[in-house]
Amino acid sequence: SHYLEQEKERKTETERKGKRKAVTDAIDDIKTKKIRLVQDEKDFKAAAGQYADKAEALENLAFLKKSNDLRYKADAATAQLVVVERDLQAKLQELAAL
């Protein structure tokens, strides 16, 4: 009976470690995605500014359109960041509960 209890405890501990590993792996993936999105957002905004400056200097609407497209992409990255941050907080809470 004592042996069976030890086996049950060992199995439970192994399952808990597996769940913890899965959650920490998910957190790592989310953090990587967040870093990439932050960089994308920054790059899109910088490029949009450069194209806006070119559009103004050269009076070229094609550059203005490109600038607007990049600003739209930056806004999309910002929106994705909100979702990623929410997902990260949920996983961190899940980890704390384990």
Backbone bond lengths (Angstrom), bond angles and torsions (degrees), N, CA, C in turn:
res aa  C-N    CA-C-N  psi(-1)  N-CA   C-N-CA  omega(-1)  CA-C   N-CA-C  phi
1 S - - - 1.450 - - 1.537 110.67 -
2 H 1.339 114.84 -42.86 1.469 119.58 177.76 1.527 110.22 -62.05
3 Y 1.326 116.20 -40.02 1.468 121.64 178.50 1.527 110.30 -61.65
4 L 1.332 116.21 -43.81 1.467 120.08 -179.36 1.532 111.43 -64.38
5 E 1.330 116.64 -38.00 1.459 120.56 177.54 1.526 110.41 -64.25
6 Q 1.335 116.58 -41.78 1.460 120.53 178.56 1.531 110.92 -63.86
7 E 1.321 116.11 -42.14 1.463 120.23 178.21 1.527 110.97 -62.73
8 K 1.332 116.05 -42.18 1.463 120.81 179.29 1.532 109.87 -63.34
9 E 1.339 117.19 -43.74 1.464 121.45 178.46 1.527 110.86 -63.26
10 R 1.320 116.28 -41.55 1.467 120.88 179.47 1.532 110.41 -63.49
11 K 1.329 115.37 -43.14 1.467 119.98 179.59 1.537 110.35 -64.33
12 T 1.318 116.34 -43.02 1.466 120.97 179.24 1.522 110.55 -62.38
13 E 1.333 116.05 -43.33 1.463 120.47 179.25 1.526 111.21 -63.83
14 T 1.326 116.88 -40.78 1.467 121.38 178.26 1.525 110.61 -62.97
15 E 1.338 116.28 -42.11 1.465 120.29 178.20 1.534 110.52 -64.31
16 R 1.330 116.14 -41.63 1.462 120.21 -179.82 1.532 110.13 -63.80
17 K 1.324 116.89 -42.53 1.463 120.59 178.18 1.524 111.09 -63.97
18 G 1.341 116.46 -38.63 1.466 120.70 178.06 1.515 111.89 -63.94
19 K 1.332 115.85 -43.66 1.467 120.18 177.92 1.519 110.51 -64.06
20 R 1.330 115.98 -43.02 1.464 120.76 -179.95 1.524 110.29 -61.71
21 K 1.330 116.92 -42.88 1.456 121.34 179.60 1.528 110.27 -63.41
22 A 1.325 116.46 -43.47 1.466 120.14 179.50 1.531 110.85 -60.66
23 V 1.324 116.51 -42.57 1.466 120.31 -179.45 1.526 110.51 -68.62
24 T 1.336 117.75 -43.41 1.470 119.41 179.61 1.529 110.79 -65.83
25 D 1.327 117.50 -35.81 1.471 120.02 175.14 1.525 110.64 -63.17
26 A 1.335 116.09 -42.68 1.469 120.19 178.72 1.531 110.21 -63.05
27 I 1.337 116.53 -40.41 1.469 120.92 178.36 1.524 109.91 -62.15
28 D 1.322 116.86 -44.49 1.465 120.42 178.53 1.525 111.02 -60.10
29 D 1.328 116.62 -42.60 1.470 120.61 178.94 1.530 110.92 -62.74
30 I 1.325 116.22 -43.08 1.463 120.75 -179.76 1.527 110.25 -64.70
31 K 1.334 116.70 -42.14 1.469 120.02 178.95 1.526 111.17 -62.64
32 T 1.329 116.79 -39.85 1.467 120.71 177.53 1.524 110.41 -62.83
33 K 1.325 115.78 -43.79 1.470 120.47 178.94 1.532 110.29 -63.29
34 K 1.327 116.10 -40.22 1.469 120.57 -179.96 1.530 110.43 -62.66
35 I 1.321 116.71 -44.90 1.475 120.96 179.37 1.522 110.10 -59.76
36 R 1.344 116.21 -44.34 1.461 120.19 179.61 1.532 111.27 -63.39
37 L 1.317 116.94 -43.03 1.464 120.37 -179.54 1.526 111.79 -65.60
38 V 1.323 117.10 -39.95 1.465 120.56 177.93 1.532 109.49 -60.68
39 Q 1.332 116.15 -44.58 1.468 120.12 179.34 1.528 111.13 -65.84
40 D 1.338 116.92 -42.79 1.471 120.64 177.90 1.525 110.74 -59.10
41 E 1.330 115.89 -46.59 1.458 120.98 -179.26 1.538 109.95 -58.61
42 K 1.317 115.75 -46.60 1.473 121.53 179.79 1.532 110.64 -61.50
43 D 1.340 116.63 -46.46 1.465 121.20 -179.49 1.524 111.86 -63.42
44 F 1.340 116.66 -43.75 1.473 120.20 179.61 1.529 110.91 -61.87
45 K 1.327 116.30 -43.59 1.472 119.55 -179.76 1.527 111.43 -64.85
46 A 1.332 116.34 -41.42 1.467 120.01 179.58 1.527 110.54 -64.09
47 A 1.319 116.57 -45.60 1.464 120.64 -179.61 1.532 110.75 -65.65
48 A 1.326 116.31 -38.90 1.468 119.89 178.58 1.520 110.41 -61.41
49 G 1.313 116.28 -41.29 1.462 120.56 177.97 1.519 111.67 -63.28
50 Q 1.309 116.34 -41.26 1.464 120.46 179.06 1.529 110.90 -63.74
51 Y 1.336 116.54 -44.27 1.463 119.57 178.93 1.529 111.48 -66.72
52 A 1.321 117.25 -34.82 1.466 120.05 177.82 1.534 109.66 -65.15
53 D 1.322 116.05 -41.30 1.473 119.85 177.59 1.527 110.88 -62.88
54 K 1.346 116.45 -42.86 1.472 120.51 178.05 1.527 110.45 -62.69
55 A 1.330 115.29 -43.16 1.467 119.61 -179.13 1.522 110.58 -60.01
56 E 1.315 115.52 -42.12 1.469 120.19 -179.89 1.533 110.82 -68.66
57 A 1.316 115.75 -45.75 1.469 120.03 -177.00 1.527 111.80 -66.10
58 L 1.326 116.45 -39.90 1.471 120.58 -175.51 1.527 113.24 -99.81
59 E 1.352 115.37 -2.15 1.471 120.97 -176.49 1.528 110.44 50.89
60 N 1.323 114.41 50.60 1.468 121.61 -175.57 1.525 108.95 -119.07
61 L 1.335 115.62 115.39 1.460 120.22 -178.04 1.531 113.09 -68.97
62 A 1.324 117.20 -24.07 1.470 119.60 178.53 1.532 109.80 -62.19
63 F 1.334 116.70 -39.84 1.466 119.66 178.19 1.531 111.06 -68.47
64 L 1.328 116.55 -34.54 1.457 120.34 178.26 1.528 110.42 -66.17
65 K 1.338 115.41 -40.95 1.465 119.34 177.31 1.526 110.61 -62.47
66 K 1.321 116.63 -44.02 1.464 120.93 178.73 1.533 109.90 -61.18
67 S 1.321 116.70 -42.16 1.460 121.57 177.96 1.533 110.81 -60.02
68 N 1.324 115.97 -46.01 1.470 120.02 179.15 1.527 111.97 -63.55
69 D 1.337 116.28 -40.04 1.468 119.98 177.51 1.533 110.90 -60.81
70 L 1.324 115.99 -42.23 1.466 120.15 179.96 1.531 111.27 -68.69
71 R 1.309 116.84 -36.20 1.475 119.54 176.53 1.535 109.86 -64.58
72 Y 1.329 116.39 -38.54 1.463 120.56 177.07 1.533 109.85 -62.04
73 K 1.331 117.01 -43.27 1.468 120.88 177.60 1.524 111.19 -63.78
74 A 1.329 116.79 -38.45 1.467 120.57 177.47 1.527 110.46 -63.74
75 D 1.333 116.34 -41.90 1.470 120.51 177.92 1.532 110.74 -63.69
76 A 1.338 116.63 -38.29 1.466 120.39 178.31 1.531 110.14 -65.64
77 A 1.322 116.95 -40.09 1.469 120.71 177.73 1.527 109.91 -64.39
78 T 1.327 116.95 -39.50 1.463 120.93 177.82 1.533 110.45 -61.95
79 A 1.325 116.29 -43.20 1.466 120.37 178.59 1.529 110.79 -63.80
80 Q 1.321 116.81 -40.31 1.463 120.53 177.66 1.523 110.63 -64.45
81 L 1.322 116.54 -36.73 1.464 120.60 178.54 1.520 111.76 -60.40
82 V 1.315 116.89 -37.81 1.466 120.79 178.38 1.528 109.74 -61.49
83 V 1.324 116.55 -44.70 1.462 121.52 179.45 1.526 110.67 -65.76
84 V 1.321 116.26 -44.13 1.463 120.87 -179.65 1.526 110.47 -62.78
85 E 1.309 116.99 -42.19 1.467 120.85 179.05 1.529 110.58 -63.20
86 R 1.331 116.38 -41.05 1.475 120.27 177.37 1.527 110.53 -62.43
87 D 1.335 116.20 -44.50 1.461 120.85 178.24 1.525 111.35 -62.07
88 L 1.328 116.03 -40.42 1.464 120.55 179.49 1.526 110.55 -63.16
89 Q 1.315 116.52 -45.93 1.469 119.62 179.81 1.533 111.31 -62.49
90 A 1.323 116.65 -38.96 1.469 120.28 178.53 1.534 110.74 -63.77
91 K 1.330 116.42 -42.75 1.478 119.84 179.61 1.525 111.05 -67.66
92 L 1.332 116.96 -37.91 1.461 119.57 177.60 1.533 111.25 -64.07
93 Q 1.312 116.46 -37.92 1.475 120.32 175.68 1.525 110.48 -66.33
94 E 1.337 115.41 -40.80 1.467 119.87 178.34 1.525 110.22 -61.78
95 L 1.331 116.50 -41.88 1.458 120.97 178.95 1.529 110.82 -63.91
96 A 1.318 116.52 -41.60 1.459 120.38 -179.43 1.535 111.46 -63.93
97 A 1.332 116.01 -29.07 1.456 120.59 -179.56 1.524 112.99 -79.24
98 L 1.333 117.24 -14.45 1.474 119.35 -178.69 1.516 111.87 -79.83
